[in-house]
Amino acid sequence: MTKFCVNCGAELEDDAEFCTECGNSQNGKLKPVNRSSGGSGRIRIRNFVGENDNISVLDEKGPFKVIEYEKDLSVYPSEAVYKYFSSKMNIRPRQLVVDLSKTSGIYLQAGAMQWMSGSNKLSSGIKGVGDFGKKFIKSKVTGETTVKPEYSGNGYLVTEQTYRHLILMDLADWNHNLMIDDGLFLAAEKSVNLSVKKRTNLSSAVASAEGLFNTVLHGNGYVCLESRIPYKELIIIELENDTVSIDGPMAIAWTSDLELTVERSAKSFIGSAVSGEGFVNVYRGTGKILMAPLTGKLKLRDRPVGDK
């Protein structure tokens, strides 16, 4: 039976793992890529995704793939017990793998790249002195790094390992407009625009502990957030011309057209005092909220004995 490439349709040998014409994988493994724009050599990546039973793929969207190491095997005997129980509690090394051949390019958090393969190009993402000044100001008001390096090419990029949780999102699912908490951004396709949005209501900045400015991702494409909270513990709240009140800054991302204010939990001060809630963050309008319900402080009655 004749075998053809699943990507370009070229005729292949029956046992071919990669296409000799386009280099595409025939079995889900990372494909070999050109070393440089002027070279004809290829790179084969072995003992990695698809060949290493200690590496699992948690999620894949667009050019992004989140991988996780089931066990951290690079340990000293004195660390073995700690590492073993960390793995059992889902504390495992994770990385983001980017196939740059599937996108026109990406933005990446500064310092996050670990290694690259293929003919990839790095640029600073700065378009002159004026642009640097604007991005410097944005970094000061949002807490994010000044410059997001831009990578493009036909090879692979792999980020530094992290014990945080890497969450892939399609902006189309968030009305093409997502406001995120400081420090969440890891990567995004270049088709996504990064900007800073000021709170329309001063009370939400002063009393909500959310800050006066936030990073906004808008447009089309996929993004990767680096979260302390795993996705399975996050709740998505969908609003249609309605209201949600949250006691504390547990919303880590939301569609930016939602109105955020801080209000008393009851109509009167006495009612708020009786309820024990005081002020709450109120989101109004039509949109979605990504909430981390387990980030709030434990009530005194719920704390383990001896916990202060």
C-alpha positions in Angstrom: 0.0 0.0 0.0 1.4 3.4 -1.0 1.9 5.9 1.8 1.6 9.6 1.5 2.6 12.5 3.7 -0.3 13.7 5.9 0.9 17.3 5.4 2.0 17.8 1.8 0.9 14.6 0.1 4.4 13.5 -1.1 4.9 9.7 -1.6 6.8 8.1 1.2 8.4 4.8 2.2 6.1 2.5 4.2 8.2 2.9 7.4 8.9 6.6 7.1 8.5 8.6 10.3 9.1 12.0 8.6 8.4 13.4 5.2 11.5 13.9 3.0 9.9 16.8 1.3 8.4 19.0 4.1 9.8 17.3 7.2 6.4 16.8 8.7 6.0 14.1 11.4 3.8 11.1 10.4 3.3 9.8 13.9 3.0 12.9 16.2 6.8 13.2 17.0 8.6 16.4 16.7 9.7 16.7 13.1 13.2 17.4 11.8 13.7 21.1 10.7 16.2 23.0 8.6 19.2 24.2 10.6 19.4 27.5 8.7 17.9 29.4 5.8 20.9 28.6 3.7 21.7 25.0 4.8 20.3 21.7 3.8 21.0 19.8 7.0 18.3 18.6 9.4 17.9 18.2 13.1 16.4 15.2 14.7 15.1 15.6 18.2 15.3 12.3 20.1 14.1 11.2 23.5 11.7 14.1 23.7 7.9 14.4 23.0 6.6 11.1 21.6 9.7 9.1 22.5 10.0 9.6 26.2 7.5 7.9 28.5 8.4 10.3 31.3 7.0 13.2 29.2 3.3 13.7 28.7 1.4 16.3 26.6 -1.2 18.0 28.8 -2.7 20.3 26.1 -2.1 21.5 22.6 -3.6 24.5 20.8 -2.3 26.2 17.6 1.5 26.3 17.7 1.6 25.7 21.5 2.0 22.4 23.3 2.2 22.0 27.1 4.4 19.1 28.3 4.9 17.8 31.8 7.6 15.5 33.3 5.8 12.8 35.2 8.7 12.4 37.6 11.7 14.7 38.3 14.5 12.1 38.0 17.4 14.5 38.5 17.5 14.3 42.2 20.0 13.6 45.0 19.2 10.9 47.6 18.5 13.6 50.2 15.8 15.1 47.9 14.1 11.9 46.9 11.3 11.9 49.5 10.5 15.6 48.9 10.4 15.1 45.1 8.4 11.9 45.3 5.6 13.5 47.3 5.8 16.7 45.2 5.0 14.6 42.1 2.1 13.0 43.9 0.7 16.4 44.7 0.9 17.5 41.0 4.1 19.6 41.6 5.9 18.6 38.4 8.2 20.4 35.9 6.4 21.8 32.9 7.5 23.4 29.7 5.9 25.1 26.7 6.9 23.8 23.3 6.2 26.1 20.3 6.2 24.9 16.7 7.1 28.2 15.0 6.3 26.8 11.6 2.6 26.9 12.5 2.5 30.6 13.2 3.8 33.9 11.9 5.6 34.4 15.2 5.1 34.7 18.9 5.7 37.1 21.8 7.4 35.5 24.8 8.0 36.7 28.3 11.6 38.0 28.6 14.1 35.4 29.8 11.6 32.5 29.3 13.4 30.7 26.3 15.4 27.6 27.2 16.4 26.3 23.7 15.5 26.6 20.0 16.0 24.5 16.9 15.9 25.4 13.2 16.0 28.7 11.4 14.4 30.9 14.0 14.7 34.6 14.2 14.7 36.7 17.4 13.8 40.4 17.5 13.4 42.7 20.4 9.9 43.8 19.6 11.0 47.5 19.9 10.3 49.9 17.0 12.6 52.8 17.9 13.3 54.9 21.0 9.7 56.2 21.3 8.3 52.6 21.3 10.8 51.7 24.0 9.6 54.6 26.1 6.0 53.6 25.8 6.7 50.0 26.7 8.8 51.1 29.6 5.9 53.1 31.0 3.6 50.1 30.5 5.9 47.9 32.4 5.9 50.3 35.4 2.1 50.5 35.6 1.4 46.8 35.0 4.3 45.1 36.7 5.1 43.1 33.5 8.5 43.2 31.8 9.4 46.1 29.5 10.0 44.1 26.4 8.4 40.9 25.0 10.9 39.3 22.6 9.5 38.2 19.3 10.4 34.8 17.8 9.6 33.5 14.3 10.9 30.8 12.0 10.4 27.2 11.0 11.8 25.4 14.1 10.9 24.7 17.7 11.2 26.8 20.8 11.1 25.4 24.3 10.7 27.5 27.4 12.4 27.2 30.8 10.9 24.6 33.1 8.4 25.9 35.7 6.3 24.3 38.4 3.5 26.6 37.6 0.5 25.5 35.5 0.6 26.5 31.8 -2.9 27.3 30.5 -3.6 27.6 26.7 -6.5 29.8 25.7 -8.1 30.8 22.3 -9.0 34.5 22.4 -12.0 33.7 20.2 -13.5 32.0 23.2 -13.1 35.3 25.2 -14.7 37.7 22.8 -11.2 38.5 21.4 -10.5 40.6 24.4 -9.0 39.3 27.6 -7.7 41.2 30.7 -5.3 39.3 32.8 -3.7 39.7 36.3 -0.1 40.8 36.5 2.5 38.1 36.0 0.2 35.7 34.2 1.5 36.3 30.6 3.9 33.8 29.2 3.4 33.7 25.4 1.1 34.7 22.6 0.9 34.6 18.8 1.9 37.8 17.0 -1.6 38.1 15.7 -2.5 39.0 19.3 -2.1 42.6 20.4 -0.8 43.4 23.8 -1.9 46.7 25.4 -2.6 48.3 28.8 -6.0 49.3 30.0 -6.8 51.7 32.8 -9.6 51.1 35.2 -12.7 53.1 34.2 -13.8 53.1 37.8 -11.3 54.4 40.4 -12.9 52.4 43.2 -12.0 49.1 41.5 -8.4 50.1 41.6 -8.2 51.5 45.1 -10.3 48.9 47.0 -10.2 45.8 44.9 -6.5 45.0 45.2 -6.5 44.5 41.4 -4.4 47.5 40.5 -5.1 50.6 38.4 -3.8 49.1 35.1 -3.9 45.7 33.6 -2.5 43.9 30.6 -5.1 43.3 27.9 -4.8 40.7 25.1 -7.0 41.4 22.1 -7.3 40.1 18.6 -7.2 36.6 17.2 -4.8 33.8 18.2 -3.7 31.6 21.0 -2.1 32.6 24.3 -0.4 30.8 27.1 -0.8 31.9 30.7 1.5 30.8 33.6 -0.8 30.3 36.6 -0.2 29.3 40.2 -3.6 27.5 40.0 -4.2 24.5 37.8 -6.9 24.8 35.2 -9.0 22.0 36.8 -9.4 24.3 39.9 -10.5 27.3 37.9 -14.2 28.2 37.3 -15.5 30.0 34.2 -18.4 32.3 34.8 -20.4 33.4 31.8 -22.5 36.6 32.1 -25.2 37.9 29.8 -26.2 41.3 30.9 -25.9 40.2 34.5 -23.9 40.7 37.7 -21.4 38.7 39.7 -20.0 39.7 43.2 -16.7 38.1 44.3 -15.3 38.5 47.8 -11.7 39.2 47.1 -9.4 39.3 44.1 -10.0 35.7 42.9 -10.8 36.6 39.3 -7.5 36.1 37.5 -8.7 36.9 34.0 -11.9 38.3 32.4 -13.2 39.9 29.2 -12.2 43.5 29.4 -15.6 44.9 28.4 -17.0 43.9 31.8 -17.4 46.7 34.2 -15.6 46.2 37.6 -16.5 48.2 40.7 -16.2 47.7 44.4 -19.4 47.9 46.4 -20.8 47.0 49.8 -22.1 43.4 50.0 -25.5 44.8 51.2 -27.3 48.1 50.6 -26.5 49.4 54.0 -23.4 49.5 56.2 -25.3 47.6 58.9 -26.3 44.9 56.4 -22.7 44.6 55.2 -21.5 44.3 58.8 -24.0 41.6 59.6 -23.1 39.6 56.6 -19.4 39.7 57.5 -18.4 40.3 53.9 -18.0 44.1 53.8 -16.9 45.1 50.3 -16.9 42.9 47.3 -15.7 43.1 43.7 -18.7 43.4 41.3 -18.5 42.5 37.6 -21.4 43.7 35.4 -22.2 43.3 31.7 -21.8 40.5 29.2 -18.6 38.5 29.2 -16.7 35.8 31.0 -14.6 35.5 34.2 -11.9 33.0 35.0 -11.9 32.6 38.8 -9.6 30.8 41.2 -11.9 30.0 44.2 -9.1 28.4 46.2 -6.9 31.4 46.4 -8.9 33.2 49.1 -7.7 33.1 52.7 -9.1 30.3 54.9 -11.7 31.4 57.4 -10.5 30.9 61.0 -13.0 28.0 61.5 -11.6 26.1 58.5 -7.9 26.3 59.4 -6.2 23.1 60.6 -5.4 22.9 64.3 -2.2 24.8 65.0 -2.3 26.8 61.8 -2.0 30.5 62.4 
